[in-house]
Amino acid sequence: MTQLLYQTDSYLKEQQATVIAIEDGALALDQTIFYPGGGGQPPDEGTIIGDDGESPIKSLKKVGESVLHWLAGETLNVGTTVTCRLNWERRYQLMRTHTALHILCGVIWRDLGAQVTGGNMEPLKGRLDFELESMSADFAERIEGLLNNEVSAARDVRMKILPREEAFKIPDLIRTKINLLPDGIQQVRTVEIVGLDLQADGGTHVANTREVGRIKIVGHESKGKINKRLRIQIED
């Protein structure tokens, strides 16, 4: 079982860990700062440093209770203590982007009650699809203003890990059209933008909306009769 350090502290840039298993040529660590990807957020990049040097991470995947780390270099032995070092610049850009998408989701839900039907992100840009019948340039411009009002409001972003039964007592916890939480998950992580948004989420976020930067809506398009897409870009 891997302790997911990124779930409780997204700002960890470097951390020691111990190799507890080798699975399919990958390292399973007792704890990790690396987000393995999911929910539209891509996996982290970084390196793992052992006694014989530094190896870039080739890929990451969460399998059951473990996060597997495939290395571009030589695989280390069970019991080895290593140092995990994150590509922080890229991670922080993704944190800002992910929080920006939650601001977008929160504003659309608050004002229109529309669920998310899809989404994706890269560093400093992303998109969300909503169950909406119509969308115009004027609409996109108005939403952009509302998004940046929430950034300027400097709202705190808080994470909690709750028992599944307790979490699902929260109204509208799932904002996606399809519930993506597997039935077997007994601990649910929630992300709250205080005063705006509260939903289940496993990704990494900034601690306050002011860290996001200016949000620019750079595209809006129809993906179906009641499926509309908004694309955003984050500016410093």
Biotite code that builds the C-alpha atoms (Angstrom):
import biotite.structure as struc

atoms = struc.array([
    struc.Atom([0.000, 0.000, 0.000], chain_id="A", res_id=1, res_name="MET", atom_name="CA", element="C"),
    struc.Atom([1.359, 3.400, -1.024], chain_id="A", res_id=2, res_name="THR", atom_name="CA", element="C"),
    struc.Atom([0.645, 6.458, 1.119], chain_id="A", res_id=3, res_name="GLN", atom_name="CA", element="C"),
    struc.Atom([-0.533, 9.184, -1.280], chain_id="A", res_id=4, res_name="LEU", atom_name="CA", element="C"),
    struc.Atom([1.290, 12.229, 0.035], chain_id="A", res_id=5, res_name="LEU", atom_name="CA", element="C"),
    struc.Atom([0.045, 14.443, -2.806], chain_id="A", res_id=6, res_name="TYR", atom_name="CA", element="C"),
    struc.Atom([-3.516, 14.067, -1.514], chain_id="A", res_id=7, res_name="GLN", atom_name="CA", element="C"),
    struc.Atom([-2.769, 15.887, 1.741], chain_id="A", res_id=8, res_name="THR", atom_name="CA", element="C"),
    struc.Atom([0.105, 18.173, 0.656], chain_id="A", res_id=9, res_name="ASP", atom_name="CA", element="C"),
    struc.Atom([0.286, 19.127, -3.011], chain_id="A", res_id=10, res_name="SER", atom_name="CA", element="C"),
    struc.Atom([3.308, 21.370, -2.310], chain_id="A", res_id=11, res_name="TYR", atom_name="CA", element="C"),
    struc.Atom([5.797, 18.594, -1.480], chain_id="A", res_id=12, res_name="LEU", atom_name="CA", element="C"),
    struc.Atom([8.589, 18.845, -4.052], chain_id="A", res_id=13, res_name="LYS", atom_name="CA", element="C"),
    struc.Atom([10.973, 16.200, -2.675], chain_id="A", res_id=14, res_name="GLU", atom_name="CA", element="C"),
    struc.Atom([10.522, 13.300, -0.276], chain_id="A", res_id=15, res_name="GLN", atom_name="CA", element="C"),
    struc.Atom([12.285, 10.127, 0.782], chain_id="A", res_id=16, res_name="GLN", atom_name="CA", element="C"),
    struc.Atom([10.531, 6.786, 0.325], chain_id="A", res_id=17, res_name="ALA", atom_name="CA", element="C"),
    struc.Atom([11.275, 3.064, 0.538], chain_id="A", res_id=18, res_name="THR", atom_name="CA", element="C"),
    struc.Atom([10.858, 0.497, -2.237], chain_id="A", res_id=19, res_name="VAL", atom_name="CA", element="C"),
    struc.Atom([8.370, -2.059, -0.858], chain_id="A", res_id=20, res_name="ILE", atom_name="CA", element="C"),
    struc.Atom([7.803, -4.182, -3.972], chain_id="A", res_id=21, res_name="ALA", atom_name="CA", element="C"),
    struc.Atom([8.667, -4.657, -7.645], chain_id="A", res_id=22, res_name="ILE", atom_name="CA", element="C"),
    struc.Atom([5.604, -5.218, -9.814], chain_id="A", res_id=23, res_name="GLU", atom_name="CA", element="C"),
    struc.Atom([5.720, -5.607, -13.591], chain_id="A", res_id=24, res_name="ASP", atom_name="CA", element="C"),
    struc.Atom([9.171, -4.016, -13.617], chain_id="A", res_id=25, res_name="GLY", atom_name="CA", element="C"),
    struc.Atom([7.966, -0.967, -11.667], chain_id="A", res_id=26, res_name="ALA", atom_name="CA", element="C"),
    struc.Atom([8.716, 0.276, -8.164], chain_id="A", res_id=27, res_name="LEU", atom_name="CA", element="C"),
    struc.Atom([5.996, 0.309, -5.544], chain_id="A", res_id=28, res_name="ALA", atom_name="CA", element="C"),
    struc.Atom([6.939, 2.768, -2.784], chain_id="A", res_id=29, res_name="LEU", atom_name="CA", element="C"),
    struc.Atom([5.689, 3.054, 0.775], chain_id="A", res_id=30, res_name="ASP", atom_name="CA", element="C"),
    struc.Atom([4.759, 6.686, 0.017], chain_id="A", res_id=31, res_name="GLN", atom_name="CA", element="C"),
    struc.Atom([4.832, 8.943, -3.015], chain_id="A", res_id=32, res_name="THR", atom_name="CA", element="C"),
    struc.Atom([4.581, 12.610, -3.950], chain_id="A", res_id=33, res_name="ILE", atom_name="CA", element="C"),
    struc.Atom([3.869, 11.739, -7.605], chain_id="A", res_id=34, res_name="PHE", atom_name="CA", element="C"),
    struc.Atom([0.296, 12.010, -8.873], chain_id="A", res_id=35, res_name="TYR", atom_name="CA", element="C"),
    struc.Atom([-0.266, 8.979, -11.161], chain_id="A", res_id=36, res_name="PRO", atom_name="CA", element="C"),
    struc.Atom([-2.897, 10.646, -13.358], chain_id="A", res_id=37, res_name="GLY", atom_name="CA", element="C"),
    struc.Atom([-6.672, 10.436, -13.521], chain_id="A", res_id=38, res_name="GLY", atom_name="CA", element="C"),
    struc.Atom([-9.775, 12.597, -13.657], chain_id="A", res_id=39, res_name="GLY", atom_name="CA", element="C"),
    struc.Atom([-8.420, 14.474, -16.655], chain_id="A", res_id=40, res_name="GLY", atom_name="CA", element="C"),
    struc.Atom([-5.160, 15.435, -14.916], chain_id="A", res_id=41, res_name="GLN", atom_name="CA", element="C"),
    struc.Atom([-2.031, 13.914, -16.487], chain_id="A", res_id=42, res_name="PRO", atom_name="CA", element="C"),
    struc.Atom([0.547, 12.086, -14.363], chain_id="A", res_id=43, res_name="PRO", atom_name="CA", element="C"),
    struc.Atom([3.440, 13.951, -12.805], chain_id="A", res_id=44, res_name="ASP", atom_name="CA", element="C"),
    struc.Atom([6.988, 13.976, -14.111], chain_id="A", res_id=45, res_name="GLU", atom_name="CA", element="C"),
    struc.Atom([10.142, 13.759, -12.041], chain_id="A", res_id=46, res_name="GLY", atom_name="CA", element="C"),
    struc.Atom([13.030, 11.578, -10.972], chain_id="A", res_id=47, res_name="THR", atom_name="CA", element="C"),
    struc.Atom([13.842, 8.928, -8.371], chain_id="A", res_id=48, res_name="ILE", atom_name="CA", element="C"),
    struc.Atom([17.324, 9.050, -6.859], chain_id="A", res_id=49, res_name="ILE", atom_name="CA", element="C"),
    struc.Atom([18.989, 5.968, -5.447], chain_id="A", res_id=50, res_name="GLY", atom_name="CA", element="C"),
    struc.Atom([22.521, 5.067, -4.381], chain_id="A", res_id=51, res_name="ASP", atom_name="CA", element="C"),
    struc.Atom([23.626, 4.624, -7.997], chain_id="A", res_id=52, res_name="ASP", atom_name="CA", element="C"),
    struc.Atom([22.230, 7.861, -9.355], chain_id="A", res_id=53, res_name="GLY", atom_name="CA", element="C"),
    struc.Atom([19.118, 9.530, -10.685], chain_id="A", res_id=54, res_name="GLU", atom_name="CA", element="C"),
    struc.Atom([16.510, 7.891, -12.959], chain_id="A", res_id=55, res_name="SER", atom_name="CA", element="C"),
    struc.Atom([13.714, 9.798, -14.732], chain_id="A", res_id=56, res_name="PRO", atom_name="CA", element="C"),
    struc.Atom([10.206, 8.429, -14.245], chain_id="A", res_id=57, res_name="ILE", atom_name="CA", element="C"),
    struc.Atom([8.972, 6.928, -17.495], chain_id="A", res_id=58, res_name="LYS", atom_name="CA", element="C"),
    struc.Atom([5.365, 6.337, -16.414], chain_id="A", res_id=59, res_name="SER", atom_name="CA", element="C"),
    struc.Atom([3.105, 6.105, -13.368], chain_id="A", res_id=60, res_name="LEU", atom_name="CA", element="C"),
    struc.Atom([-0.039, 4.122, -12.656], chain_id="A", res_id=61, res_name="LYS", atom_name="CA", element="C"),
    struc.Atom([-2.224, 3.509, -9.623], chain_id="A", res_id=62, res_name="LYS", atom_name="CA", element="C"),
    struc.Atom([-3.006, -0.190, -9.291], chain_id="A", res_id=63, res_name="VAL", atom_name="CA", element="C"),
    struc.Atom([-5.192, -1.124, -6.354], chain_id="A", res_id=64, res_name="GLY", atom_name="CA", element="C"),
    struc.Atom([-3.632, 0.391, -3.237], chain_id="A", res_id=65, res_name="GLU", atom_name="CA", element="C"),
    struc.Atom([-0.213, 0.941, -4.842], chain_id="A", res_id=66, res_name="SER", atom_name="CA", element="C"),
    struc.Atom([1.284, 3.559, -7.149], chain_id="A", res_id=67, res_name="VAL", atom_name="CA", element="C"),
    struc.Atom([3.710, 1.958, -9.600], chain_id="A", res_id=68, res_name="LEU", atom_name="CA", element="C"),
    struc.Atom([6.720, 3.951, -10.824], chain_id="A", res_id=69, res_name="HIS", atom_name="CA", element="C"),
    struc.Atom([8.411, 2.792, -14.041], chain_id="A", res_id=70, res_name="TRP", atom_name="CA", element="C"),
    struc.Atom([11.912, 4.206, -14.423], chain_id="A", res_id=71, res_name="LEU", atom_name="CA", element="C"),
    struc.Atom([13.891, 5.032, -17.543], chain_id="A", res_id=72, res_name="ALA", atom_name="CA", element="C"),
    struc.Atom([16.984, 3.723, -15.751], chain_id="A", res_id=73, res_name="GLY", atom_name="CA", element="C"),
    struc.Atom([17.774, 0.601, -13.745], chain_id="A", res_id=74, res_name="GLU", atom_name="CA", element="C"),
    struc.Atom([15.097, -0.741, -11.372], chain_id="A", res_id=75, res_name="THR", atom_name="CA", element="C"),
    struc.Atom([16.105, -0.596, -7.702], chain_id="A", res_id=76, res_name="LEU", atom_name="CA", element="C"),
    struc.Atom([15.878, -3.354, -5.112], chain_id="A", res_id=77, res_name="ASN", atom_name="CA", element="C"),
    struc.Atom([13.194, -3.892, -2.470], chain_id="A", res_id=78, res_name="VAL", atom_name="CA", element="C"),
    struc.Atom([14.188, -2.190, 0.780], chain_id="A", res_id=79, res_name="GLY", atom_name="CA", element="C"),
    struc.Atom([16.161, 0.587, -0.925], chain_id="A", res_id=80, res_name="THR", atom_name="CA", element="C"),
    struc.Atom([15.626, 4.121, 0.389], chain_id="A", res_id=81, res_name="THR", atom_name="CA", element="C"),
    struc.Atom([15.199, 6.602, -2.448], chain_id="A", res_id=82, res_name="VAL", atom_name="CA", element="C"),
    struc.Atom([14.559, 10.306, -2.915], chain_id="A", res_id=83, res_name="THR", atom_name="CA", element="C"),
    struc.Atom([11.566, 11.325, -5.035], chain_id="A", res_id=84, res_name="CYS", atom_name="CA", element="C"),
    struc.Atom([12.031, 14.666, -6.793], chain_id="A", res_id=85, res_name="ARG", atom_name="CA", element="C"),
    struc.Atom([9.110, 16.282, -8.585], chain_id="A", res_id=86, res_name="LEU", atom_name="CA", element="C"),
    struc.Atom([9.198, 18.388, -11.752], chain_id="A", res_id=87, res_name="ASN", atom_name="CA", element="C"),
    struc.Atom([7.743, 21.203, -9.671], chain_id="A", res_id=88, res_name="TRP", atom_name="CA", element="C"),
    struc.Atom([7.279, 23.835, -12.384], chain_id="A", res_id=89, res_name="GLU", atom_name="CA", element="C"),
    struc.Atom([5.045, 21.515, -14.408], chain_id="A", res_id=90, res_name="ARG", atom_name="CA", element="C"),
    struc.Atom([3.177, 20.248, -11.307], chain_id="A", res_id=91, res_name="ARG", atom_name="CA", element="C"),
    struc.Atom([2.433, 23.773, -10.099], chain_id="A", res_id=92, res_name="TYR", atom_name="CA", element="C"),
    struc.Atom([1.098, 24.724, -13.531], chain_id="A", res_id=93, res_name="GLN", atom_name="CA", element="C"),
    struc.Atom([-1.211, 21.697, -13.383], chain_id="A", res_id=94, res_name="LEU", atom_name="CA", element="C"),
    struc.Atom([-2.318, 22.615, -9.851], chain_id="A", res_id=95, res_name="MET", atom_name="CA", element="C"),
    struc.Atom([-3.255, 26.111, -11.035], chain_id="A", res_id=96, res_name="ARG", atom_name="CA", element="C"),
    struc.Atom([-5.056, 24.679, -14.060], chain_id="A", res_id=97, res_name="THR", atom_name="CA", element="C"),
    struc.Atom([-6.983, 22.075, -12.079], chain_id="A", res_id=98, res_name="HIS", atom_name="CA", element="C"),
    struc.Atom([-8.191, 24.658, -9.567], chain_id="A", res_id=99, res_name="THR", atom_name="CA", element="C"),
    struc.Atom([-9.187, 26.945, -12.453], chain_id="A", res_id=100, res_name="ALA", atom_name="CA", element="C"),
    struc.Atom([-11.346, 24.140, -13.876], chain_id="A", res_id=101, res_name="LEU", atom_name="CA", element="C"),
    struc.Atom([-13.010, 23.697, -10.482], chain_id="A", res_id=102, res_name="HIS", atom_name="CA", element="C"),
    struc.Atom([-13.731, 27.438, -10.449], chain_id="A", res_id=103, res_name="ILE", atom_name="CA", element="C"),
    struc.Atom([-15.313, 27.047, -13.893], chain_id="A", res_id=104, res_name="LEU", atom_name="CA", element="C"),
    struc.Atom([-17.314, 24.031, -12.736], chain_id="A", res_id=105, res_name="CYS", atom_name="CA", element="C"),
    struc.Atom([-18.432, 25.866, -9.598], chain_id="A", res_id=106, res_name="GLY", atom_name="CA", element="C"),
    struc.Atom([-19.578, 28.970, -11.455], chain_id="A", res_id=107, res_name="VAL", atom_name="CA", element="C"),
    struc.Atom([-21.509, 26.993, -14.092], chain_id="A", res_id=108, res_name="ILE", atom_name="CA", element="C"),
    struc.Atom([-23.128, 24.797, -11.416], chain_id="A", res_id=109, res_name="TRP", atom_name="CA", element="C"),
    struc.Atom([-24.020, 27.783, -9.203], chain_id="A", res_id=110, res_name="ARG", atom_name="CA", element="C"),
    struc.Atom([-25.496, 29.884, -12.012], chain_id="A", res_id=111, res_name="ASP", atom_name="CA", element="C"),
    struc.Atom([-26.887, 27.256, -14.398], chain_id="A", res_id=112, res_name="LEU", atom_name="CA", element="C"),
    struc.Atom([-27.021, 23.948, -12.522], chain_id="A", res_id=113, res_name="GLY", atom_name="CA", element="C"),
    struc.Atom([-25.258, 22.208, -15.433], chain_id="A", res_id=114, res_name="ALA", atom_name="CA", element="C"),
    struc.Atom([-23.301, 18.972, -14.904], chain_id="A", res_id=115, res_name="GLN", atom_name="CA", element="C"),
    struc.Atom([-19.884, 18.220, -16.371], chain_id="A", res_id=116, res_name="VAL", atom_name="CA", element="C"),
    struc.Atom([-19.874, 15.649, -19.184], chain_id="A", res_id=117, res_name="THR", atom_name="CA", element="C"),
    struc.Atom([-16.128, 15.570, -19.837], chain_id="A", res_id=118, res_name="GLY", atom_name="CA", element="C"),
    struc.Atom([-12.851, 17.365, -19.313], chain_id="A", res_id=119, res_name="GLY", atom_name="CA", element="C"),
    struc.Atom([-9.097, 17.359, -19.759], chain_id="A", res_id=120, res_name="ASN", atom_name="CA", element="C"),
    struc.Atom([-6.091, 19.502, -18.948], chain_id="A", res_id=121, res_name="MET", atom_name="CA", element="C"),
    struc.Atom([-2.484, 20.232, -19.775], chain_id="A", res_id=122, res_name="GLU", atom_name="CA", element="C"),
    struc.Atom([-0.189, 22.670, -17.975], chain_id="A", res_id=123, res_name="PRO", atom_name="CA", element="C"),
    struc.Atom([-1.910, 26.102, -18.091], chain_id="A", res_id=124, res_name="LEU", atom_name="CA", element="C"),
    struc.Atom([-4.758, 25.065, -20.370], chain_id="A", res_id=125, res_name="LYS", atom_name="CA", element="C"),
    struc.Atom([-7.803, 22.822, -20.185], chain_id="A", res_id=126, res_name="GLY", atom_name="CA", element="C"),
    struc.Atom([-11.417, 22.281, -21.149], chain_id="A", res_id=127, res_name="ARG", atom_name="CA", element="C"),
    struc.Atom([-14.709, 21.210, -19.634], chain_id="A", res_id=128, res_name="LEU", atom_name="CA", element="C"),
    struc.Atom([-17.841, 19.980, -21.381], chain_id="A", res_id=129, res_name="ASP", atom_name="CA", element="C"),
    struc.Atom([-21.227, 20.802, -19.863], chain_id="A", res_id=130, res_name="PHE", atom_name="CA", element="C"),
    struc.Atom([-24.776, 19.605, -20.304], chain_id="A", res_id=131, res_name="GLU", atom_name="CA", element="C"),
    struc.Atom([-25.984, 22.876, -21.850], chain_id="A", res_id=132, res_name="LEU", atom_name="CA", element="C"),
    struc.Atom([-28.310, 23.538, -24.766], chain_id="A", res_id=133, res_name="GLU", atom_name="CA", element="C"),
    struc.Atom([-26.720, 26.780, -25.950], chain_id="A", res_id=134, res_name="SER", atom_name="CA", element="C"),
    struc.Atom([-23.576, 28.852, -25.611], chain_id="A", res_id=135, res_name="MET", atom_name="CA", element="C"),
    struc.Atom([-22.595, 32.143, -27.264], chain_id="A", res_id=136, res_name="SER", atom_name="CA", element="C"),
    struc.Atom([-19.592, 34.470, -27.423], chain_id="A", res_id=137, res_name="ALA", atom_name="CA", element="C"),
    struc.Atom([-21.399, 36.860, -25.059], chain_id="A", res_id=138, res_name="ASP", atom_name="CA", element="C"),
    struc.Atom([-22.014, 33.969, -22.677], chain_id="A", res_id=139, res_name="PHE", atom_name="CA", element="C"),
    struc.Atom([-18.323, 32.988, -22.730], chain_id="A", res_id=140, res_name="ALA", atom_name="CA", element="C"),
    struc.Atom([-17.255, 36.595, -22.098], chain_id="A", res_id=141, res_name="GLU", atom_name="CA", element="C"),
    struc.Atom([-19.632, 36.888, -19.126], chain_id="A", res_id=142, res_name="ARG", atom_name="CA", element="C"),
    struc.Atom([-18.404, 33.583, -17.657], chain_id="A", res_id=143, res_name="ILE", atom_name="CA", element="C"),
    struc.Atom([-14.770, 34.715, -18.015], chain_id="A", res_id=144, res_name="GLU", atom_name="CA", element="C"),
    struc.Atom([-15.530, 37.765, -15.905], chain_id="A", res_id=145, res_name="GLY", atom_name="CA", element="C"),
    struc.Atom([-17.191, 35.627, -13.243], chain_id="A", res_id=146, res_name="LEU", atom_name="CA", element="C"),
    struc.Atom([-14.230, 33.249, -13.145], chain_id="A", res_id=147, res_name="LEU", atom_name="CA", element="C"),
    struc.Atom([-11.741, 36.031, -12.542], chain_id="A", res_id=148, res_name="ASN", atom_name="CA", element="C"),
    struc.Atom([-13.964, 37.504, -9.846], chain_id="A", res_id=149, res_name="ASN", atom_name="CA", element="C"),
    struc.Atom([-13.536, 34.178, -8.005], chain_id="A", res_id=150, res_name="GLU", atom_name="CA", element="C"),
    struc.Atom([-9.754, 34.294, -8.488], chain_id="A", res_id=151, res_name="VAL", atom_name="CA", element="C"),
    struc.Atom([-9.677, 37.836, -7.068], chain_id="A", res_id=152, res_name="SER", atom_name="CA", element="C"),
    struc.Atom([-11.868, 36.763, -4.142], chain_id="A", res_id=153, res_name="ALA", atom_name="CA", element="C"),
    struc.Atom([-8.841, 34.793, -2.847], chain_id="A", res_id=154, res_name="ALA", atom_name="CA", element="C"),
    struc.Atom([-10.931, 31.827, -1.739], chain_id="A", res_id=155, res_name="ARG", atom_name="CA", element="C"),
    struc.Atom([-9.171, 29.138, 0.277], chain_id="A", res_id=156, res_name="ASP", atom_name="CA", element="C"),
    struc.Atom([-9.031, 25.635, -1.220], chain_id="A", res_id=157, res_name="VAL", atom_name="CA", element="C"),
    struc.Atom([-9.393, 22.835, 1.330], chain_id="A", res_id=158, res_name="ARG", atom_name="CA", element="C"),
    struc.Atom([-8.975, 19.082, 1.029], chain_id="A", res_id=159, res_name="MET", atom_name="CA", element="C"),
    struc.Atom([-10.541, 16.424, 3.264], chain_id="A", res_id=160, res_name="LYS", atom_name="CA", element="C"),
    struc.Atom([-10.588, 12.621, 3.190], chain_id="A", res_id=161, res_name="ILE", atom_name="CA", element="C"),
    struc.Atom([-13.921, 11.276, 4.438], chain_id="A", res_id=162, res_name="LEU", atom_name="CA", element="C"),
    struc.Atom([-15.509, 7.845, 4.878], chain_id="A", res_id=163, res_name="PRO", atom_name="CA", element="C"),
    struc.Atom([-17.575, 7.094, 1.782], chain_id="A", res_id=164, res_name="ARG", atom_name="CA", element="C"),
    struc.Atom([-20.875, 7.055, 3.683], chain_id="A", res_id=165, res_name="GLU", atom_name="CA", element="C"),
    struc.Atom([-20.192, 10.467, 5.216], chain_id="A", res_id=166, res_name="GLU", atom_name="CA", element="C"),
    struc.Atom([-18.971, 11.975, 1.936], chain_id="A", res_id=167, res_name="ALA", atom_name="CA", element="C"),
    struc.Atom([-22.070, 10.951, 0.013], chain_id="A", res_id=168, res_name="PHE", atom_name="CA", element="C"),
    struc.Atom([-24.275, 12.775, 2.497], chain_id="A", res_id=169, res_name="LYS", atom_name="CA", element="C"),
    struc.Atom([-22.911, 16.005, 0.972], chain_id="A", res_id=170, res_name="ILE", atom_name="CA", element="C"),
    struc.Atom([-25.451, 17.349, -1.561], chain_id="A", res_id=171, res_name="PRO", atom_name="CA", element="C"),
    struc.Atom([-24.271, 17.395, -5.191], chain_id="A", res_id=172, res_name="ASP", atom_name="CA", element="C"),
    struc.Atom([-20.843, 15.962, -4.310], chain_id="A", res_id=173, res_name="LEU", atom_name="CA", element="C"),
    struc.Atom([-20.543, 14.426, -7.791], chain_id="A", res_id=174, res_name="ILE", atom_name="CA", element="C"),
    struc.Atom([-20.643, 17.141, -10.471], chain_id="A", res_id=175, res_name="ARG", atom_name="CA", element="C"),
    struc.Atom([-20.011, 14.848, -13.418], chain_id="A", res_id=176, res_name="THR", atom_name="CA", element="C"),
    struc.Atom([-22.849, 13.334, -15.447], chain_id="A", res_id=177, res_name="LYS", atom_name="CA", element="C"),
    struc.Atom([-21.415, 9.883, -14.698], chain_id="A", res_id=178, res_name="ILE", atom_name="CA", element="C"),
    struc.Atom([-20.213, 8.967, -11.208], chain_id="A", res_id=179, res_name="ASN", atom_name="CA", element="C"),
    struc.Atom([-16.541, 8.084, -11.739], chain_id="A", res_id=180, res_name="LEU", atom_name="CA", element="C"),
    struc.Atom([-15.940, 6.862, -8.173], chain_id="A", res_id=181, res_name="LEU", atom_name="CA", element="C"),
    struc.Atom([-15.620, 3.058, -8.114], chain_id="A", res_id=182, res_name="PRO", atom_name="CA", element="C"),
    struc.Atom([-17.858, 1.275, -5.598], chain_id="A", res_id=183, res_name="ASP", atom_name="CA", element="C"),
    struc.Atom([-14.839, -0.209, -3.814], chain_id="A", res_id=184, res_name="GLY", atom_name="CA", element="C"),
    struc.Atom([-13.422, 3.166, -2.725], chain_id="A", res_id=185, res_name="ILE", atom_name="CA", element="C"),
    struc.Atom([-14.225, 3.552, 0.979], chain_id="A", res_id=186, res_name="GLN", atom_name="CA", element="C"),
    struc.Atom([-12.363, 6.837, 1.581], chain_id="A", res_id=187, res_name="GLN", atom_name="CA", element="C"),
    struc.Atom([-13.437, 9.799, -0.551], chain_id="A", res_id=188, res_name="VAL", atom_name="CA", element="C"),
    struc.Atom([-11.287, 12.900, -0.976], chain_id="A", res_id=189, res_name="ARG", atom_name="CA", element="C"),
    struc.Atom([-13.165, 16.161, -1.315], chain_id="A", res_id=190, res_name="THR", atom_name="CA", element="C"),
    struc.Atom([-11.897, 19.493, -2.627], chain_id="A", res_id=191, res_name="VAL", atom_name="CA", element="C"),
    struc.Atom([-13.663, 22.643, -1.475], chain_id="A", res_id=192, res_name="GLU", atom_name="CA", element="C"),
    struc.Atom([-13.247, 26.131, -2.875], chain_id="A", res_id=193, res_name="ILE", atom_name="CA", element="C"),
    struc.Atom([-14.689, 27.839, 0.171], chain_id="A", res_id=194, res_name="VAL", atom_name="CA", element="C"),
    struc.Atom([-17.896, 29.654, -0.660], chain_id="A", res_id=195, res_name="GLY", atom_name="CA", element="C"),
    struc.Atom([-18.048, 28.407, -4.250], chain_id="A", res_id=196, res_name="LEU", atom_name="CA", element="C"),
    struc.Atom([-17.571, 24.690, -4.872], chain_id="A", res_id=197, res_name="ASP", atom_name="CA", element="C"),
    struc.Atom([-17.355, 21.340, -3.083], chain_id="A", res_id=198, res_name="LEU", atom_name="CA", element="C"),
    struc.Atom([-16.900, 18.049, -4.925], chain_id="A", res_id=199, res_name="GLN", atom_name="CA", element="C"),
    struc.Atom([-15.129, 14.709, -4.891], chain_id="A", res_id=200, res_name="ALA", atom_name="CA", element="C"),
    struc.Atom([-11.710, 14.895, -6.545], chain_id="A", res_id=201, res_name="ASP", atom_name="CA", element="C"),
    struc.Atom([-8.377, 13.093, -6.370], chain_id="A", res_id=202, res_name="GLY", atom_name="CA", element="C"),
    struc.Atom([-6.069, 15.589, -8.097], chain_id="A", res_id=203, res_name="GLY", atom_name="CA", element="C"),
    struc.Atom([-3.686, 18.318, -6.962], chain_id="A", res_id=204, res_name="THR", atom_name="CA", element="C"),
    struc.Atom([-4.697, 21.936, -6.306], chain_id="A", res_id=205, res_name="HIS", atom_name="CA", element="C"),
    struc.Atom([-3.362, 25.274, -5.126], chain_id="A", res_id=206, res_name="VAL", atom_name="CA", element="C"),
    struc.Atom([-4.213, 26.454, -1.611], chain_id="A", res_id=207, res_name="ALA", atom_name="CA", element="C"),
    struc.Atom([-5.988, 29.666, -2.641], chain_id="A", res_id=208, res_name="ASN", atom_name="CA", element="C"),
    struc.Atom([-7.689, 30.837, -5.835], chain_id="A", res_id=209, res_name="THR", atom_name="CA", element="C"),
    struc.Atom([-5.410, 33.889, -6.055], chain_id="A", res_id=210, res_name="ARG", atom_name="CA", element="C"),
    struc.Atom([-2.572, 31.510, -7.029], chain_id="A", res_id=211, res_name="GLU", atom_name="CA", element="C"),
    struc.Atom([-4.397, 30.489, -10.217], chain_id="A", res_id=212, res_name="VAL", atom_name="CA", element="C"),
    struc.Atom([-3.688, 33.668, -12.184], chain_id="A", res_id=213, res_name="GLY", atom_name="CA", element="C"),
    struc.Atom([-5.938, 35.191, -14.816], chain_id="A", res_id=214, res_name="ARG", atom_name="CA", element="C"),
    struc.Atom([-8.298, 32.740, -16.516], chain_id="A", res_id=215, res_name="ILE", atom_name="CA", element="C"),
    struc.Atom([-8.951, 33.356, -20.204], chain_id="A", res_id=216, res_name="LYS", atom_name="CA", element="C"),
    struc.Atom([-11.706, 31.580, -22.146], chain_id="A", res_id=217, res_name="ILE", atom_name="CA", element="C"),
    struc.Atom([-10.060, 30.852, -25.487], chain_id="A", res_id=218, res_name="VAL", atom_name="CA", element="C"),
    struc.Atom([-12.752, 28.733, -27.139], chain_id="A", res_id=219, res_name="GLY", atom_name="CA", element="C"),
    struc.Atom([-16.360, 27.636, -26.960], chain_id="A", res_id=220, res_name="HIS", atom_name="CA", element="C"),
    struc.Atom([-18.020, 25.068, -29.175], chain_id="A", res_id=221, res_name="GLU", atom_name="CA", element="C"),
    struc.Atom([-20.934, 22.702, -29.478], chain_id="A", res_id=222, res_name="SER", atom_name="CA", element="C"),
    struc.Atom([-20.199, 18.995, -29.076], chain_id="A", res_id=223, res_name="LYS", atom_name="CA", element="C"),
    struc.Atom([-23.837, 17.932, -29.457], chain_id="A", res_id=224, res_name="GLY", atom_name="CA", element="C"),
    struc.Atom([-27.416, 19.030, -28.900], chain_id="A", res_id=225, res_name="LYS", atom_name="CA", element="C"),
    struc.Atom([-26.984, 19.445, -25.138], chain_id="A", res_id=226, res_name="ILE", atom_name="CA", element="C"),
    struc.Atom([-23.201, 19.211, -24.830], chain_id="A", res_id=227, res_name="ASN", atom_name="CA", element="C"),
    struc.Atom([-21.146, 22.420, -24.953], chain_id="A", res_id=228, res_name="LYS", atom_name="CA", element="C"),
    struc.Atom([-17.400, 22.891, -24.448], chain_id="A", res_id=229, res_name="ARG", atom_name="CA", element="C"),
    struc.Atom([-15.438, 25.743, -22.884], chain_id="A", res_id=230, res_name="LEU", atom_name="CA", element="C"),
    struc.Atom([-11.663, 25.955, -23.288], chain_id="A", res_id=231, res_name="ARG", atom_name="CA", element="C"),
    struc.Atom([-9.541, 27.961, -20.863], chain_id="A", res_id=232, res_name="ILE", atom_name="CA", element="C"),
    struc.Atom([-5.973, 29.193, -20.667], chain_id="A", res_id=233, res_name="GLN", atom_name="CA", element="C"),
    struc.Atom([-4.166, 30.395, -17.547], chain_id="A", res_id=234, res_name="ILE", atom_name="CA", element="C"),
    struc.Atom([-2.124, 33.583, -17.682], chain_id="A", res_id=235, res_name="GLU", atom_name="CA", element="C"),
    struc.Atom([0.358, 34.922, -15.132], chain_id="A", res_id=236, res_name="ASP", atom_name="CA", element="C"),
])
